[in-house]
Amino acid sequence: MFPRTFAVGAHFGVVLVADEVDGREIVTEVATFRSDEAYTDGRRPESVKFSESAEEDVVRRDFTINGMLLDPQTGTVLDYVGGRADLASKLIRAIGDPVQRLEEDKLRMLRAVRFAARFDFEIEPRTEAAVRELAATIHQVSRERIRDEMTRMLTEGRARRAFELLDRTGLLKEVLPEIDRLHGVEQPPEFHPEGDVWAHTMMLLEQLPAGVSATLAWGALLHDVGKPATFQPGPGRIRFNGHVEVGMRIAEDIGRRLRFSNEELTQIVALVENHMRFGDVERMKASTLKRFFRLNQFEQHLALHRMDCLASHRDLTLYNFAKAKYEETPSEEVRPALLLTGRDLIAAGYKPGPEFKRLLALAEDAQLEGRIRTKQEALALVAESKQG
């Protein structure tokens, strides 16, 4: 019927139809009505049987709210599974037998949680019971699919609700046991009146808006993931010495496990690594502060610090200071053209070696602090340092 088609999933009756409308290419996914044979891998059927029955096609789908069809010729909604009623009642209900539906594709367990969180629905009791029963089998799903579903939960504007549902259904300890361990880890009340590390992290997730970047969302989730392993109850007050370094390692392990790209993982780990540095911003030398501002996507670091404060003591003094300094400092002062390079040192008679790094950093710090403004002044500073 159509001159340009692409059989992207012909085995499952899925074909892309390409057409041109007003000079723009429109691609429509067309799926033949079908019923599915046995699922043996918890992901897709071994084979399919094509059908002319809309009802037969619908009953193999996941949830009733996703099981409605629209007749394009009459505009009639075809609802064989009670989807309209569940929409009105705000329920996520598996079509047919919940255990069977979830057994067919284990990712449906995470999708049930995500839909319930995103739309502020409840999971129908029998469906939720089936999720709890099958939670341990989620590992049959590829890590990439789990990562993508979790990222959607974090970036659709209802991250706290999603993670509370993951916790309630038993999925959290399966997909992110490191986050499950945040439960019950006490914090010093003078800095964290909100409660334990789990409560603090949930308050951060509650602040994530719809459309937030994935790296910032994962950074917010993982920023204190090192606290359970470093918890020290006293004397004096509770401490978490080294929790940043431990958290970086855990975040990297999670990122590798879920197969994030190197670029994404680098940014997530950087957010964990630097989230405590804001405590020193008022005391930082100008050079140190400008180097801090050089962090990739520094706006994300600022945003994480703000959420961190609002989820604990609510004092935004350091955030406001850092934000004002960042916005008022011209980019050419943060990353100026260097007054002194390695070639300049060689030309001045210095022999290349490990000492070069110290000398160049010395000159750059002085430049960032405004103490030198010319190459000659930089060379004089280096010479003075060598004499000292």
ZARO-739632 format. One record per residue (C-alpha): residue number from 0; residue in one letter; z, y, x. Coordinates in nm, 4 decimals. Example, Ala and Ser with C-alpha at 12.3 -4.5 7.8 and 13.67 -1.06 7.14 Angstrom:
2
(0,'A',(0.7800,-0.4500,1.2300))
(1,'S',(0.7140,-0.1060,1.3670))
//
This chain:
388
(0,'M',(0.0000,0.0000,0.0000))
(1,'F',(0.0650,0.2382,0.2933))
(2,'P',(-0.1610,0.3009,0.5964))
(3,'R',(0.1249,0.3589,0.8493))
(4,'T',(0.4226,0.1261,0.8550))
(5,'F',(0.6593,-0.0089,1.1180))
(6,'A',(0.8159,-0.3514,1.0720))
(7,'V',(1.1523,-0.2681,1.2276))
(8,'G',(1.3399,-0.5407,1.0429))
(9,'A',(1.0687,-0.7476,0.8803))
(10,'H',(1.2816,-1.0620,0.9017))
(11,'F',(1.5250,-0.8925,0.6633))
(12,'G',(1.2563,-0.7274,0.4555))
(13,'V',(1.3010,-0.3805,0.6072))
(14,'V',(0.9917,-0.1713,0.6821))
(15,'L',(0.9562,0.1972,0.7767))
(16,'V',(0.6845,0.3820,0.5872))
(17,'A',(0.5479,0.6948,0.7579))
(18,'D',(0.3711,0.9695,0.5648))
(19,'E',(0.2813,1.3338,0.6220))
(20,'V',(0.4065,1.5971,0.3790))
(21,'D',(0.3279,1.9667,0.4369))
(22,'G',(0.2521,1.8989,0.8003))
(23,'R',(0.5797,1.7132,0.8615))
(24,'E',(0.6134,1.3409,0.9172))
(25,'I',(0.8466,1.1804,0.6643))
(26,'V',(0.9762,0.8317,0.7386))
(27,'T',(1.1234,0.6265,0.4559))
(28,'E',(1.3088,0.2989,0.5010))
(29,'V',(1.1973,0.0437,0.2434))
(30,'A',(1.4025,-0.2729,0.1902))
(31,'T',(1.2839,-0.5581,-0.0245))
(32,'F',(1.5343,-0.6977,-0.2765))
(33,'R',(1.6862,-1.0085,-0.1248))
(34,'S',(1.9755,-1.2498,-0.1254))
(35,'D',(2.1393,-1.3729,0.1925))
(36,'E',(2.1944,-1.7223,0.3203))
(37,'A',(2.5046,-1.8244,0.5181))
(38,'Y',(2.6721,-1.5873,0.7659))
(39,'T',(2.7894,-1.7741,1.0758))
(40,'D',(2.8527,-1.4944,1.3258))
(41,'G',(3.0518,-1.2519,1.1112))
(42,'R',(2.7705,-1.0015,1.1361))
(43,'R',(2.4387,-1.0984,0.9768))
(44,'P',(2.2920,-1.3823,0.7671))
(45,'E',(2.1115,-1.6723,0.9265))
(46,'S',(1.8185,-1.6094,0.6923))
(47,'V',(1.7313,-1.4206,0.3766))
(48,'K',(1.5534,-1.5070,0.0537))
(49,'F',(1.3393,-1.2327,-0.0970))
(50,'S',(1.3852,-1.1599,-0.4629))
(51,'E',(1.2540,-0.9421,-0.7443))
(52,'S',(1.6012,-0.9038,-0.8933))
(53,'A',(1.7890,-0.5801,-0.8307))
(54,'E',(2.1133,-0.7393,-0.9442))
(55,'E',(2.0740,-1.0293,-0.7031))
(56,'D',(2.0242,-0.7782,-0.4221))
(57,'V',(2.3290,-0.5699,-0.5134))
(58,'V',(2.5853,-0.8497,-0.5254))
(59,'R',(2.5409,-0.9186,-0.1522))
(60,'R',(2.6368,-0.5607,-0.0586))
(61,'D',(2.9778,-0.4491,0.0697))
(62,'F',(3.1640,-0.2207,-0.1744))
(63,'T',(3.1106,-0.1325,-0.5373))
(64,'I',(3.0622,0.2382,-0.4648))
(65,'N',(2.7733,0.1380,-0.2352))
(66,'G',(2.6283,-0.1051,-0.4862))
(67,'M',(2.4659,0.1358,-0.7310))
(68,'L',(2.0897,0.1870,-0.7474))
(69,'L',(1.8737,0.4648,-0.8890))
(70,'D',(1.5490,0.3806,-1.0664))
(71,'P',(1.3095,0.6425,-0.9234))
(72,'Q',(1.0781,0.6246,-1.2239))
(73,'T',(1.3360,0.6739,-1.4983))
(74,'G',(1.6276,0.8333,-1.3094))
(75,'T',(1.8539,0.5611,-1.4497))
(76,'V',(2.1559,0.4529,-1.2467))
(77,'L',(2.1745,0.0735,-1.2231))
(78,'D',(2.5366,-0.0319,-1.1848))
(79,'Y',(2.5945,-0.4066,-1.1937))
(80,'V',(2.9262,-0.4047,-1.0043))
(81,'G',(3.1416,-0.1296,-1.1586))
(82,'G',(3.0690,0.1276,-0.8910))
(83,'R',(3.0880,0.4236,-1.1276))
(84,'A',(3.4310,0.3215,-1.2538))
(85,'D',(3.5604,0.2791,-0.8965))
(86,'L',(3.4210,0.6178,-0.8004))
(87,'A',(3.6118,0.7710,-1.0900))
(88,'S',(3.9267,0.5790,-0.9927))
(89,'K',(3.8797,0.6591,-0.6212))
(90,'L',(3.8844,0.2959,-0.5139))
(91,'I',(3.7201,0.1081,-0.2279))
(92,'R',(3.6645,-0.2367,-0.3774))
(93,'A',(3.4690,-0.5240,-0.2256))
(94,'I',(3.1920,-0.6613,-0.4428))
(95,'G',(3.2843,-1.0087,-0.5671))
(96,'D',(3.5315,-1.2096,-0.3603))
(97,'P',(3.6819,-0.9731,-0.0962))
(98,'V',(3.7425,-1.2440,0.1625))
(99,'Q',(3.3838,-1.3676,0.1330))
(100,'R',(3.2403,-1.0144,0.1572))
(101,'L',(3.4450,-0.9331,0.4667))
(102,'E',(3.3785,-1.2719,0.6263))
(103,'E',(3.0066,-1.1972,0.6044))
(104,'D',(3.0334,-0.8868,0.8212))
(105,'K',(3.3686,-0.8218,0.9866))
(106,'L',(3.2765,-0.4564,1.0486))
(107,'R',(3.3226,-0.4064,0.6737))
(108,'M',(3.6971,-0.4066,0.7353))
(109,'L',(3.6682,-0.0905,0.9455))
(110,'R',(3.4216,0.0587,0.6997))
(111,'A',(3.6686,0.0078,0.4151))
(112,'V',(3.9267,0.2064,0.6099))
(113,'R',(3.6790,0.4789,0.7034))
(114,'F',(3.5490,0.5265,0.3494))
(115,'A',(3.9031,0.5364,0.2078))
(116,'A',(4.0045,0.7992,0.4629))
(117,'R',(3.6921,1.0109,0.4425))
(118,'F',(3.6844,1.0344,0.0631))
(119,'D',(4.0622,1.0222,0.0140))
(120,'F',(4.0313,0.6966,-0.1829))
(121,'E',(4.2630,0.3970,-0.1908))
(122,'I',(4.1626,0.0474,-0.0863))
(123,'E',(4.1832,-0.1793,-0.3899))
(124,'P',(4.4826,-0.4175,-0.3428))
(125,'R',(4.2854,-0.7456,-0.3247))
(126,'T',(4.0405,-0.5888,-0.0812))
(127,'E',(4.3231,-0.4541,0.1356))
(128,'A',(4.4941,-0.7930,0.1309))
(129,'A',(4.1708,-0.9508,0.2529))
(130,'V',(4.1514,-0.6958,0.5366))
(131,'R',(4.5051,-0.7835,0.6457))
(132,'E',(4.4230,-1.1546,0.6259))
(133,'L',(4.1106,-1.1216,0.8395))
(134,'A',(4.2160,-0.8388,1.0747))
(135,'A',(4.2476,-1.0677,1.3771))
(136,'T',(3.8812,-1.1701,1.3418))
(137,'I',(3.7514,-0.8148,1.4032))
(138,'H',(3.6814,-0.9174,1.7629))
(139,'Q',(3.3697,-1.0985,1.6410))
(140,'V',(3.2154,-0.7532,1.6010))
(141,'S',(3.0476,-0.6028,1.9072))
(142,'R',(3.2501,-0.3452,2.0959))
(143,'E',(2.9768,-0.0860,2.0496))
(144,'R',(2.9904,-0.1194,1.6711))
(145,'I',(3.3703,-0.0926,1.6763))
(146,'R',(3.3486,0.2166,1.8993))
(147,'D',(3.0965,0.3849,1.6714))
(148,'E',(3.3021,0.3168,1.3589))
(149,'M',(3.6197,0.4446,1.5240))
(150,'T',(3.4381,0.7573,1.6411))
(151,'R',(3.3264,0.8263,1.2848))
(152,'M',(3.6875,0.7928,1.1697))
(153,'L',(3.7950,1.0466,1.4302))
(154,'T',(3.5227,1.3009,1.3560))
(155,'E',(3.4872,1.2997,0.9762))
(156,'G',(3.7858,1.5232,0.9093))
(157,'R',(4.0433,1.2658,0.7958))
(158,'A',(4.1416,1.1038,1.1249))
(159,'R',(4.5147,1.0838,1.0527))
(160,'R',(4.4617,0.9019,0.7243))
(161,'A',(4.2171,0.6640,0.8906))
(162,'F',(4.4631,0.5676,1.1641))
(163,'E',(4.7498,0.5296,0.9210))
(164,'L',(4.5304,0.2900,0.7215))
(165,'L',(4.4315,0.1043,1.0383))
(166,'D',(4.8025,0.0668,1.1092))
(167,'R',(4.8839,-0.0432,0.7543))
(168,'T',(4.6134,-0.3095,0.7464))
(169,'G',(4.6913,-0.4574,1.0882))
(170,'L',(4.3576,-0.3527,1.2344))
(171,'L',(4.5064,-0.0997,1.4764))
(172,'K',(4.6878,-0.3554,1.6910))
(173,'E',(4.3603,-0.5501,1.7142))
(174,'V',(4.1153,-0.2720,1.8025))
(175,'L',(4.3485,-0.0309,1.9886))
(176,'P',(4.6751,-0.2054,2.0814))
(177,'E',(4.7457,0.0790,2.3241))
(178,'I',(4.7771,0.3205,2.0300))
(179,'D',(4.9841,0.0732,1.8288))
(180,'R',(5.2390,0.0839,2.1137))
(181,'L',(5.3073,0.4531,2.0455))
(182,'H',(5.5286,0.3503,1.7528))
(183,'G',(5.8982,0.4045,1.8170))
(184,'V',(5.8595,0.5678,2.1591))
(185,'E',(6.1177,0.8461,2.1359))
(186,'Q',(6.0610,1.1926,2.2807))
(187,'P',(6.3019,1.4708,2.3861))
(188,'P',(6.3827,1.6547,2.0607))
(189,'E',(6.3999,1.9933,2.2323))
(190,'F',(6.0260,1.9687,2.3044))
(191,'H',(5.9197,1.7269,2.0312))
(192,'P',(6.1185,1.7852,1.7116))
(193,'E',(5.8419,1.6052,1.5190))
(194,'G',(5.9604,1.2606,1.6292))
(195,'D',(5.8178,0.9734,1.8311))
(196,'V',(5.4847,0.9616,2.0152))
(197,'W',(5.3127,0.8011,1.7152))
(198,'A',(5.4213,1.0852,1.4848))
(199,'H',(5.3112,1.3415,1.7431))
(200,'T',(4.9693,1.1806,1.7844))
(201,'M',(4.9169,1.1596,1.4087))
(202,'M',(4.9933,1.5316,1.3812))
(203,'L',(4.7229,1.5984,1.6408))
(204,'L',(4.4709,1.3834,1.4544))
(205,'E',(4.5487,1.5714,1.1350))
(206,'Q',(4.4149,1.8872,1.2991))
(207,'L',(4.0742,1.7414,1.3910))
(208,'P',(3.8105,1.9078,1.1720))
(209,'A',(3.5023,1.7351,1.0366))
(210,'G',(3.2254,1.7562,1.2943))
(211,'V',(3.4588,1.7807,1.5953))
(212,'S',(3.3081,1.6549,1.9200))
(213,'A',(3.3684,1.2865,1.9850))
(214,'T',(3.5109,1.3461,2.3318))
(215,'L',(3.7695,1.5983,2.2092))
(216,'A',(3.8672,1.3640,1.9240))
(217,'W',(3.9160,1.0685,2.1595))
(218,'G',(4.0985,1.2945,2.4059))
(219,'A',(4.3391,1.3966,2.1282))
(220,'L',(4.3980,1.0331,2.0356))
(221,'L',(4.4588,0.9211,2.3942))
(222,'H',(4.6288,1.2234,2.5527))
(223,'D',(4.9770,1.0618,2.5476))
(224,'V',(4.8686,0.6980,2.5679))
(225,'G',(5.0566,0.6634,2.8985))
(226,'K',(5.3975,0.7462,2.7511))
(227,'P',(5.5070,0.3982,2.6339))
(228,'A',(5.4685,0.2572,2.9863))
(229,'T',(5.6564,0.5468,3.1484))
(230,'F',(5.9398,0.5974,2.8987))
(231,'Q',(6.2713,0.6750,3.0750))
(232,'P',(6.5678,0.7311,2.8386))
(233,'G',(6.7986,0.9226,3.0750))
(234,'P',(7.0320,1.0448,3.2090))
(235,'G',(6.9966,1.3992,3.0826))
(236,'R',(6.6914,1.3782,2.8617))
(237,'I',(6.4027,1.1443,2.7931))
(238,'R',(6.1305,1.1630,3.0577))
(239,'F',(5.7796,1.0259,3.1010))
(240,'N',(5.7253,1.0659,3.4745))
(241,'G',(5.3679,0.9821,3.5690))
(242,'H',(5.2491,0.9429,3.2099))
(243,'V',(4.9346,1.1453,3.2819))
(244,'E',(4.8226,0.9201,3.5665))
(245,'V',(4.9044,0.6054,3.3696))
(246,'G',(4.7318,0.7529,3.0642))
(247,'M',(4.4158,0.8198,3.2651))
(248,'R',(4.3990,0.4559,3.3703))
(249,'I',(4.4572,0.3327,3.0164))
(250,'A',(4.1990,0.5747,2.8746))
(251,'E',(3.9466,0.4544,3.1304))
(252,'D',(4.0217,0.0911,3.0426))
(253,'I',(3.9700,0.1654,2.6728))
(254,'G',(3.6495,0.3556,2.7449))
(255,'R',(3.5082,0.0714,2.9540))
(256,'R',(3.6107,-0.1820,2.6924))
(257,'L',(3.4392,0.0124,2.4147))
(258,'R',(3.1398,0.0878,2.6373))
(259,'F',(3.1367,0.4635,2.6267))
(260,'S',(2.8737,0.6327,2.8392))
(261,'N',(2.9882,0.7481,3.1822))
(262,'E',(2.9491,1.1116,3.0745))
(263,'E',(3.1627,1.0664,2.7617))
(264,'L',(3.4297,0.8684,2.9432))
(265,'T',(3.4517,1.1228,3.2265))
(266,'Q',(3.5234,1.3996,2.9752))
(267,'I',(3.7774,1.1946,2.7766))
(268,'V',(3.9685,1.1016,3.0933))
(269,'A',(3.9550,1.4655,3.2107))
(270,'L',(4.1173,1.5764,2.8838))
(271,'V',(4.3990,1.3274,2.9400))
(272,'E',(4.4295,1.4268,3.3062))
(273,'N',(4.4581,1.8008,3.2490))
(274,'H',(4.6480,1.8354,2.9224))
(275,'M',(4.9813,1.9038,3.0971))
(276,'R',(4.8442,2.1666,3.3385))
(277,'F',(4.8758,2.4423,3.0789))
(278,'G',(5.2492,2.4423,3.1461))
(279,'D',(5.1770,2.6237,3.4736))
(280,'V',(4.9068,2.8709,3.3673))
(281,'E',(5.1311,3.1782,3.3801))
(282,'R',(5.2366,3.0931,3.7376))
(283,'M',(4.8941,2.9942,3.8718))
(284,'K',(4.7348,3.1998,4.1467))
(285,'A',(4.4127,3.3696,4.0365))
(286,'S',(4.2106,3.1194,4.2424))
(287,'T',(4.3867,2.8201,4.0871))
(288,'L',(4.3412,2.9565,3.7360))
(289,'K',(3.9704,3.0184,3.7914))
(290,'R',(3.9275,2.6665,3.9271))
(291,'F',(4.1059,2.5440,3.6130))
(292,'F',(3.8537,2.7350,3.4019))
(293,'R',(3.5737,2.5501,3.5835))
(294,'L',(3.6624,2.2234,3.4125))
(295,'N',(3.3664,2.0853,3.2220))
(296,'Q',(3.3776,2.2084,2.8594))
(297,'F',(3.6996,2.3994,2.9176))
(298,'E',(3.6977,2.5007,2.5501))
(299,'Q',(3.7868,2.1390,2.4676))
(300,'H',(4.0868,2.1537,2.7006))
(301,'L',(4.1997,2.4725,2.5283))
(302,'A',(4.1557,2.3154,2.1853))
(303,'L',(4.3534,2.0059,2.2835))
(304,'H',(4.6381,2.2173,2.4217))
(305,'R',(4.6536,2.4190,2.1004))
(306,'M',(4.6722,2.1033,1.8881))
(307,'D',(4.9316,1.9574,2.1253))
(308,'C',(5.1540,2.2655,2.0782))
(309,'L',(5.1121,2.2740,1.7010))
(310,'A',(5.2049,1.9058,1.6833))
(311,'S',(5.5331,1.9641,1.8697))
(312,'H',(5.7241,2.2866,1.9459))
(313,'R',(5.4565,2.5134,1.7891))
(314,'D',(5.4907,2.7717,2.0664))
(315,'L',(5.1404,2.9041,2.1454))
(316,'T',(5.2442,3.1442,2.4218))
(317,'L',(5.0737,2.9522,2.7014))
(318,'Y',(4.7689,2.8800,2.4878))
(319,'N',(4.7273,3.2484,2.4020))
(320,'F',(4.7677,3.3454,2.7679))
(321,'A',(4.5095,3.0912,2.8890))
(322,'K',(4.2646,3.1741,2.6097))
(323,'A',(4.2855,3.5502,2.6763))
(324,'K',(4.2397,3.5055,3.0519))
(325,'Y',(3.9491,3.2661,3.0009))
(326,'E',(3.7696,3.4975,2.7602))
(327,'E',(3.8230,3.8120,2.9659))
(328,'T',(3.7192,3.6611,3.3005))
(329,'P',(3.3425,3.6964,3.3576))
(330,'S',(3.1646,3.3724,3.4401))
(331,'E',(3.0415,3.5209,3.7690))
(332,'E',(3.4060,3.5563,3.8743))
(333,'V',(3.4846,3.1973,3.7781))
(334,'R',(3.1832,3.0589,3.9663))
(335,'P',(3.0774,3.3315,4.2092))
(336,'A',(2.8110,3.2851,4.4750))
(337,'L',(3.0115,3.1717,4.7768))
(338,'L',(3.0622,3.4260,5.0545))
(339,'L',(3.0910,3.1501,5.3126))
(340,'T',(2.9099,2.8163,5.3476))
(341,'G',(2.9085,2.5347,5.5980))
(342,'R',(2.5931,2.6766,5.7519))
(343,'D',(2.7696,3.0066,5.8075))
(344,'L',(3.0506,2.8292,5.9920))
(345,'I',(2.8025,2.6431,6.2133))
(346,'A',(2.6179,2.9666,6.2842))
(347,'A',(2.9513,3.1219,6.3855))
(348,'G',(3.0052,2.8436,6.6387))
(349,'Y',(3.2365,2.6101,6.4531))
(350,'K',(3.1842,2.2382,6.5016))
(351,'P',(3.1311,2.0394,6.1760))
(352,'G',(3.4181,1.8094,6.0845))
(353,'P',(3.7048,1.7448,5.8415))
(354,'E',(3.8436,2.0935,5.9103))
(355,'F',(3.5390,2.2480,5.7394))
(356,'K',(3.6718,2.1596,5.3947))
(357,'R',(3.9994,2.3438,5.4545))
(358,'L',(3.8290,2.6493,5.5979))
(359,'L',(3.5780,2.6744,5.3141))
(360,'A',(3.8532,2.6300,5.0521))
(361,'L',(4.0589,2.8988,5.2249))
(362,'A',(3.7683,3.1426,5.2080))
(363,'E',(3.6855,3.0541,4.8495))
(364,'D',(4.0467,3.0988,4.7343))
(365,'A',(4.0578,3.4432,4.8942))
(366,'Q',(3.7268,3.5308,4.7291))
(367,'L',(3.8481,3.4154,4.3858))
(368,'E',(4.1647,3.6193,4.4289))
(369,'G',(3.9655,3.9303,4.5242))
(370,'R',(4.1153,3.9552,4.8751))
(371,'I',(3.7757,3.9373,5.0472))
(372,'R',(3.4371,4.0600,4.9305))
(373,'T',(3.1953,4.0094,5.2211))
(374,'K',(3.0841,3.7311,5.4527))
(375,'Q',(3.2254,3.9214,5.7482))
(376,'E',(3.5676,3.9360,5.5836))
(377,'A',(3.5450,3.5620,5.5123))
(378,'L',(3.4635,3.4843,5.8770))
(379,'A',(3.7475,3.7067,5.9915))
(380,'L',(3.9890,3.5229,5.7613))
(381,'V',(3.8724,3.1872,5.8979))
(382,'A',(3.9096,3.3074,6.2559))
(383,'E',(4.2602,3.4330,6.1841))
(384,'S',(4.3461,3.0963,6.0290))
(385,'K',(4.2211,2.9113,6.3365))
(386,'Q',(4.4290,3.1330,6.5634))
(387,'G',(4.7372,3.0767,6.3482))
//
